Amino acid sequence: MSASTKRPGAAARGARPGGDASRLRWVALAVLVLAVLLVGIDVTVLGLAAPFLSEDLRPSSTQLLWIGDVYSFVIAGLLVSMGSLGDRIGRKKLLLTGSIAFGALSVLTAYAHSAEAMILWRALMGVAGATLMPSTLALIRNIFPDPRERSLAVGIWGAMTAAGTAVGPVVGGFLLEHYWWGSVFLINLPVMAVLVLVGSKLLPESRNPAPGPWDLPSVGLSMVGIIALVYAVKEAAAYGFRWDVAVTGVVGLAGLHAFVRRQLRLPAPLLDMRLFAHRGFTGAVLADLLTILGMSGLVFFLSQFLQMVQDRTPFQAGLAELPAAVGSVVAGLFAGWIARRTSVRGAVSGGLMAVGLALGACLWLQATSSYLLLGSVLLVVGVGAGLAFTVTADVILSAVPKEQAGAASAVSETAYELGAALGIALLGSVVTGVYRSFPTPAGVPEGTAEHARQSLGEAVSTAHGLPGGTEHALLDAARDTFTEGLRYGAGFGAVILLAAAVLAWRLLRGQHLEEVPAEEN
């Protein structure tokens, strides 16, 4: 075993509360969560910038959805491969390399000149982003062998993910009011710089001491399988079943089937499929996937509702979304404590049920609704999601040996990103499908109304060129129908979240967080 592999374990064994090694662990955690902050900011500012992208790049509604979900498609397809790569070459090395690439691609995204270019750069950002999340969780698993310390570390990790969603809209809103939309992606650069400069000095390297080769055919199969399957779901949800969609779906399922069979035969698989024999691991992964699936479509369209339906400025929209982040931060910090004093399944199922009921409250949402309803919904969503996500991340890390921490973390993040992609595809298609049905107002040419049905941003732009009376009629019709679509999407999401709560209650039965220090392997 190399010195670099021994160092994290040795430091952990020698650390006493208040000792130098213990303090360094928490400093290292502070550096790790910068990567999480980076990804959280990037996800939220995109939704905030969507109206400005619509006006400048003029994407179609399909292109706008691709801009929103291509990052998740690519990152979901590569997370398992990158998590396994980090286990092999070193998680610190992969994290720092990915951070540099993520920063460089942020610059290219900021200066995208067309919708097609934006989709390309977002896809490549997905490649870089796939190196960040599993690396941070895997390093936490190795830096914090004590279960209680690890629970707190994972809670801080989750809280910073939520903090990114808070910082993104507020800072992004300020930038959008004073600069062009591309500036929201440039805020990644200072965070990336601190991460690389400080992380290279403080983070301990860790890797699997006997990982075996990185199997390239498995990488290809996982990527083809996940991306093809998600694409097929997206297209079928948006446009119905066609022969090409069916073929793509079959290709995706065949790719995933071949991936699983290959992993079962390899002596050193990219992903050890035996992990899924652990009921707690499987339950936590499914809970993550269904939770984000139920939430993501609503979150993606929320910024458009706040700005283009309720006429808030970008900065005001960012402030309006703060309750979700605050609730998630607080819940994440106390999640381990709650799960140990109640039960794992109680904490996860209770969190998911809270999110489901909050989304159900959106069935009463109107274009003129006061902020009391929306702010309350966001706060409860944040608390419930923060509780569920933090506990499931802890369960996933606790269920595997530390040598497989990268692959296990990647499974958790794959579920998250796959759920986000499916959520935007399915729930987003519900919102878009309802929106496209709004009737042509009196006095508005049918061709103009058809153009406005491409997206809400297109409706706002189109209405500005109409006479006063017809401008308001078109805007009112578009906004009311968009809000109706948002209600349908939220209702669909609520059903998914409540089903996830029941599933988590069954699968996480008897599951407990570790109470004694993890054994060194």
C-alpha positions in Angstrom: 0.0 0.0 0.0 1.4 3.4 -1.0 2.1 6.2 1.5 -0.6 8.3 -0.2 -3.2 5.6 0.5 -2.2 5.1 4.1 -2.1 8.8 5.0 -5.9 9.4 5.5 -6.4 6.3 7.6 -3.3 7.0 9.6 -4.3 10.5 10.3 -7.7 9.4 11.3 -6.4 6.8 13.8 -4.0 9.2 15.4 -6.4 12.1 15.7 -7.8 13.1 19.0 -10.6 15.6 19.5 -8.9 19.0 19.4 -5.7 17.6 18.0 -3.9 18.9 14.9 -5.0 15.9 12.7 -8.6 16.4 13.8 -8.5 20.1 12.9 -7.0 19.3 9.5 -9.8 17.0 8.7 -12.3 19.8 9.2 -10.2 22.2 7.2 -10.1 19.6 4.4 -13.8 19.3 4.6 -14.1 23.1 4.2 -12.2 22.8 0.9 -14.2 19.9 -0.3 -17.5 21.7 0.1 -16.3 24.4 -2.2 -16.7 21.9 -5.0 -20.2 21.2 -3.9 -20.9 25.0 -3.7 -19.6 25.3 -7.2 -22.0 22.7 -8.6 -25.0 24.1 -6.6 -24.4 27.6 -7.8 -24.2 26.4 -11.4 -27.5 24.5 -11.3 -29.5 27.4 -9.8 -28.2 30.2 -11.9 -29.1 28.4 -15.0 -32.8 28.5 -14.1 -32.5 32.2 -13.2 -30.8 33.0 -16.5 -33.4 31.1 -18.6 -35.6 34.1 -19.4 -32.5 36.1 -20.6 -31.2 33.1 -22.6 -34.6 32.9 -24.3 -34.5 36.6 -25.3 -30.9 36.5 -26.5 -30.3 33.1 -28.0 -33.9 32.5 -29.0 -33.9 28.8 -28.3 -37.0 26.7 -29.1 -38.9 25.2 -26.2 -37.1 21.9 -26.9 -33.7 23.6 -27.0 -34.5 25.3 -23.7 -35.2 22.0 -22.1 -32.0 20.6 -23.6 -30.0 23.5 -22.1 -31.6 22.7 -18.8 -31.1 18.9 -18.8 -28.2 18.1 -21.1 -25.8 18.7 -18.1 -27.7 16.2 -16.1 -27.8 13.7 -18.9 -24.1 13.7 -19.4 -23.2 13.8 -15.8 -25.5 10.9 -15.0 -24.0 8.9 -17.8 -20.4 9.4 -16.5 -20.7 9.5 -12.7 -20.2 5.8 -12.1 -17.2 5.8 -14.5 -15.7 8.9 -12.9 -16.3 7.6 -9.3 -14.5 4.4 -10.2 -11.7 6.3 -12.0 -11.2 8.3 -8.8 -10.9 5.1 -6.8 -8.1 4.1 -9.2 -6.1 7.2 -9.9 -6.8 9.1 -6.7 -9.8 11.1 -5.7 -7.9 14.3 -5.0 -6.2 14.2 -8.4 -9.5 13.7 -10.2 -11.3 16.4 -8.1 -8.6 19.1 -8.8 -8.4 18.2 -12.5 -12.2 18.3 -12.9 -12.3 21.6 -11.1 -9.9 23.2 -13.5 -11.9 21.9 -16.5 -15.2 23.0 -14.9 -13.9 26.5 -14.6 -12.6 26.7 -18.1 -15.9 25.4 -19.5 -17.8 28.0 -17.4 -16.0 30.7 -19.4 -17.0 29.1 -22.7 -20.6 28.8 -21.6 -20.7 32.4 -20.5 -19.7 33.5 -24.1 -21.9 31.0 -26.0 -23.2 32.7 -29.1 -26.1 30.3 -30.0 -28.5 27.8 -28.4 -26.5 25.0 -30.0 -23.2 26.2 -28.5 -24.8 26.5 -25.1 -26.0 22.9 -25.3 -22.5 21.8 -26.3 -20.7 23.6 -23.5 -23.3 22.5 -21.0 -22.7 18.9 -22.1 -18.9 19.3 -21.6 -19.5 20.9 -18.2 -21.3 17.6 -17.4 -18.2 15.7 -18.2 -16.2 17.9 -15.8 -19.0 18.0 -13.2 -19.0 14.2 -13.1 -15.5 14.3 -11.5 -16.6 16.6 -8.6 -19.4 15.2 -6.6 -18.4 11.5 -6.2 -14.8 12.6 -5.4 -16.0 14.9 -2.5 -18.2 12.3 -0.9 -15.6 9.5 -1.3 -12.9 11.7 0.4 -15.3 12.4 3.2 -15.8 8.7 3.7 -12.0 8.2 4.0 -11.2 11.3 6.0 -13.9 10.7 8.6 -13.9 7.0 9.7 -15.8 7.9 12.9 -19.6 7.5 12.1 -20.8 10.4 14.2 -18.2 12.8 12.8 -19.0 11.5 9.3 -22.7 12.1 9.8 -21.9 15.7 10.7 -19.5 16.0 7.8 -22.1 14.7 5.4 -24.6 17.1 6.9 -22.3 20.0 6.2 -21.7 18.7 2.7 -25.4 18.6 2.1 -25.9 22.0 3.7 -23.3 23.5 1.4 -25.2 22.0 -1.6 -28.2 23.9 -0.4 -26.1 27.0 0.3 -25.1 26.9 -3.4 -28.7 27.0 -4.3 -29.1 30.1 -2.1 -25.9 31.9 -3.2 -26.6 31.2 -6.9 -30.0 32.9 -7.2 -29.0 35.9 -5.1 -25.6 36.6 -6.6 -26.9 35.5 -10.0 -29.9 37.8 -9.7 -27.6 40.8 -8.8 -25.4 40.0 -11.8 -28.4 39.7 -14.2 -29.7 43.1 -13.2 -26.3 44.7 -13.9 -24.6 42.6 -16.5 -25.3 40.2 -19.3 -26.6 36.6 -18.7 -23.2 35.0 -19.2 -21.8 36.7 -16.1 -23.7 34.2 -13.9 -21.4 31.4 -15.1 -18.2 33.4 -14.4 -18.9 33.3 -10.6 -17.6 29.7 -10.8 -14.1 31.0 -11.4 -13.1 32.4 -7.9 -14.6 29.3 -6.2 -12.6 27.0 -8.6 -9.4 29.0 -8.0 -9.7 28.7 -4.2 -10.5 25.0 -4.5 -7.5 24.2 -6.6 -5.0 26.4 -4.8 -6.0 25.4 -1.3 -7.1 21.8 -2.0 -3.7 20.9 -3.6 -2.1 21.7 -0.3 -4.6 20.4 2.3 -6.5 17.5 0.8 -5.1 14.0 1.5 -4.9 11.7 -1.5 -6.8 8.4 -1.2 -7.5 5.6 -3.6 -8.3 1.9 -3.7 -4.9 0.1 -3.1 -5.9 -2.8 -5.4 -8.4 -1.4 -7.9 -7.8 -3.4 -11.0 -7.9 -1.9 -14.5 -10.4 0.8 -15.6 -12.6 -1.0 -18.0 -13.3 1.2 -21.0 -16.1 -1.0 -22.5 -18.0 -0.7 -19.2 -17.6 3.1 -19.4 -19.1 3.1 -22.9 -21.9 0.8 -21.9 -22.9 2.8 -18.9 -22.9 6.1 -20.8 -24.8 4.8 -23.8 -27.3 3.0 -21.6 -28.2 5.9 -19.3 -28.1 8.7 -21.9 -30.1 6.7 -24.5 -32.7 5.7 -21.9 -33.2 9.2 -20.5 -33.4 10.7 -24.0 -36.1 8.2 -25.0 -38.1 9.0 -21.9 -37.7 12.8 -22.6 -38.8 12.5 -26.2 -41.7 10.2 -25.4 -43.0 12.5 -22.7 -42.7 15.5 -24.9 -43.9 14.2 -28.3 -45.4 10.7 -27.8 -44.0 7.4 -28.8 -42.4 7.2 -32.2 -40.4 4.3 -33.7 -37.1 6.2 -33.3 -37.9 6.9 -29.6 -38.7 3.2 -29.1 -35.4 2.2 -30.7 -33.5 4.6 -28.6 -35.2 3.3 -25.5 -34.4 -0.3 -26.4 -30.7 0.6 -27.1 -30.6 2.2 -23.6 -32.0 -0.8 -21.9 -29.8 -3.1 -23.8 -26.7 -1.0 -22.9 -27.6 -1.1 -19.2 -28.3 -4.8 -19.3 -24.9 -5.5 -21.0 -23.3 -3.2 -18.4 -24.7 -5.2 -15.5 -23.8 -8.5 -17.0 -20.2 -7.3 -17.7 -19.8 -6.0 -14.1 -20.9 -9.4 -12.7 -18.2 -11.2 -14.8 -15.3 -8.8 -14.3 -12.8 -9.6 -11.4 -12.4 -5.8 -10.8 -15.7 -4.2 -12.0 -16.4 -0.6 -12.5 -19.3 -1.0 -10.1 -19.7 -3.8 -7.7 -23.3 -4.9 -8.3 -23.3 -6.8 -5.0 -23.8 -3.4 -3.3 -27.4 -3.5 -4.4 -28.0 -6.7 -2.4 -27.8 -4.4 0.7 -31.4 -3.3 1.2 -30.5 -0.1 2.9 -28.2 0.9 0.0 -30.8 0.1 -2.6 -33.6 1.9 -0.6 -31.4 5.0 -0.2 -30.5 5.2 -3.9 -34.2 4.8 -5.0 -35.3 7.5 -2.5 -32.7 9.9 -3.9 -33.8 9.3 -7.5 -37.5 9.6 -6.8 -37.1 12.7 -4.6 -35.2 14.8 -7.1 -37.4 13.5 -9.9 -40.5 14.8 -8.1 -38.9 18.2 -7.4 -36.7 19.1 -10.3 -39.4 20.0 -12.9 -41.0 22.4 -10.5 -37.7 24.0 -9.5 -36.6 24.4 -13.1 -39.7 26.4 -14.0 -40.0 28.3 -10.7 -37.6 31.1 -11.7 -39.6 31.7 -14.9 -42.8 31.9 -12.8 -41.3 34.4 -10.4 -39.9 36.6 -13.1 -42.2 36.3 -16.1 -45.5 35.6 -14.4 -45.2 37.6 -11.2 -42.9 40.3 -12.7 -40.1 40.0 -10.1 -36.6 41.2 -10.9 -33.9 38.5 -11.1 -32.5 39.6 -7.7 -36.0 39.5 -6.2 -36.5 36.0 -7.7 -33.3 34.9 -6.1 -34.3 36.2 -2.7 -37.7 34.6 -3.0 -36.1 31.1 -3.4 -34.0 31.5 -0.2 -36.4 29.7 2.2 -35.7 26.3 0.4 -32.0 26.7 0.9 -32.3 27.9 4.5 -34.6 25.0 5.3 -32.2 22.5 3.7 -29.1 23.8 5.4 -30.7 23.6 8.9 -32.2 20.1 8.2 -28.9 18.8 6.8 -26.9 19.8 9.9 -29.3 18.0 12.2 -30.2 15.1 10.0 -27.8 12.6 11.6 -28.9 13.5 15.1 -32.6 13.1 14.1 -32.0 9.8 12.4 -30.2 8.4 15.5 -32.9 9.5 17.9 -35.9 8.4 15.8 -35.0 6.0 13.0 -33.4 6.1 9.5 -36.7 5.2 7.8 -38.6 7.7 9.9 -36.3 10.5 9.0 -36.2 9.7 5.3 -39.9 8.9 4.9 -40.9 11.9 7.0 -38.7 14.2 4.9 -40.1 12.8 1.6 -43.7 13.1 2.8 -43.1 16.7 3.8 -41.9 17.5 0.3 -44.8 15.7 -1.3 -47.4 17.6 0.8 -45.7 20.9 0.1 -45.8 20.2 -3.6 -49.4 19.2 -3.3 -50.1 22.7 -1.8 -49.0 24.1 -5.2 -52.3 22.9 -6.6 -53.7 26.2 -5.2 -51.1 28.3 -6.9 -52.3 31.2 -9.0 -50.5 33.8 -11.1 -51.6 36.3 -8.5 -50.8 34.2 -5.4 -49.2 35.9 -2.5 -45.7 35.0 -1.5 -47.0 33.5 1.8 -48.0 30.3 -0.1 -44.9 30.1 -2.2 -42.5 30.9 0.6 -44.1 28.4 2.9 -43.9 25.7 0.2 -40.3 26.4 -0.5 -39.4 26.3 3.2 -41.0 22.9 3.8 -39.5 21.5 0.6 -36.1 22.6 1.8 -36.5 21.0 5.2 -37.8 17.8 3.9 -35.3 17.4 1.1 -32.4 18.3 3.3 -33.4 15.7 5.9 -33.9 12.9 3.4 -30.9 13.6 1.2 -28.4 13.9 4.1 -29.6 10.7 5.8 -29.6 8.6 2.6 -26.1 9.9 1.7 -24.9 8.7 5.1 -26.6 5.3 4.7 -24.9 4.9 1.3 -21.4 5.7 2.6 -21.9 3.5 5.6 -22.9 0.5 3.6 -19.6 0.1 1.6 -16.0 -0.4 2.4 -13.9 2.7 2.1 -12.0 1.3 -0.9 -15.3 1.5 -2.9 -16.4 4.9 -1.6 -15.9 6.5 -5.0 -18.1 4.0 -6.8 -20.8 4.1 -4.1 -20.8 7.9 -4.0 -21.1 7.9 -7.8 -24.2 5.6 -7.6 -25.8 8.1 -5.1 -25.0 11.1 -7.4 -26.1 9.2 -10.5 -29.5 8.6 -8.9 -29.6 12.4 -8.1 -28.6 13.5 -11.6 -30.7 10.8 -13.3 -33.7 11.9 -11.2 -33.0 15.6 -12.2 -32.9 14.7 -15.9 -36.0 12.6 -15.7 -37.8 15.2 -13.6 -37.1 18.0 -16.1 -38.0 15.8 -19.0 -41.3 14.4 -17.5 -42.5 17.2 -15.3 -41.1 19.8 -17.6 -43.0 18.2 -20.5 -46.2 18.3 -18.5 -45.7 22.1 -17.9 -44.8 22.6 -21.5 -47.6 20.5 -22.8 -50.2 22.4 -20.9 -48.6 25.7 -21.8 -48.8 25.0 -25.5 -52.5 24.6 -25.3 -53.5 28.2 -24.4 -56.2 29.5 -26.7 -55.5 32.4 -29.1 -56.8 35.6 -27.5 -59.2 37.8 -29.5 -57.4 40.2 -31.8 -54.1 38.2 -31.8 -53.1 36.6 -35.1 -52.9 32.8 -35.0 -49.4 32.8 -36.3 -48.3 35.2 -33.5 -50.0 33.1 -30.9 -48.3 29.9 -32.2 -45.0 31.7 -32.0 -45.7 32.6 -28.4 -46.5 29.0 -27.6 -42.8 28.0 -28.1 -42.0 29.2 -24.5 -43.1 31.7 -21.9 -40.0 33.8 -22.7 -41.0 33.9 -26.4 -44.5 35.0 -25.4 -43.1 37.9 -23.4 -40.9 39.0 -26.4 -43.7 38.5 -28.9 -46.2 40.5 -26.8 -44.0 43.6 -26.7 -44.6 44.1 -30.4 -48.4 44.1 -30.2 -50.9 46.9 -29.6 -51.6 47.6 -25.9 -54.9 45.6 -25.6 -53.8 42.5 -27.5 -50.4 42.6 -25.7 -52.1 42.3 -22.3 -54.5 39.6 -23.6 -51.6 37.5 -25.0 -49.6 37.9 -21.8 -52.5 37.0 -19.5 -53.4 33.9 -21.5 -49.7 32.8 -21.6 -49.2 33.4 -17.9 -52.4 31.8 -16.7 -51.8 28.7 -18.8 -48.1 28.5 -17.7 -49.3 28.6 -14.1 -51.9 25.9 -14.8 -49.1 23.8 -16.2 -47.0 24.4 -13.1 -49.9 23.2 -10.9 -50.2 20.0 -13.0 -46.4 19.4 -12.7 -46.4 20.0 -9.0 -49.3 17.6 -8.5 -47.5 15.0 -10.5 -44.4 15.6 -8.4 -46.4 15.3 -5.2 -47.7 11.9 -6.2 -44.1 10.7 -6.9 -42.8 12.1 -3.6 -45.5 10.4 -1.5 -44.9 7.1 -3.3 -41.2 7.5 -2.6 -42.0 8.0 1.2 -43.9 4.7 1.3 -41.1 2.9 -0.6 -38.4 4.3 1.7 -40.4 3.2 4.8 -40.5 -0.3 3.4 -36.9 -0.6 2.1 -35.2 1.1 5.0 -36.8 -1.0 7.7 -34.3 -1.9 10.4 -31.6 0.3 8.9 -29.4 2.2 11.4 -26.6 4.7 11.2 -23.3 3.4 12.5 -22.7 4.1 16.2 -19.1 2.9 16.6 -16.0 3.9 14.6 -15.8 2.2 11.2 -13.2 -0.5 11.0 -10.1 0.3 9.0 -9.8 -2.0 6.0 
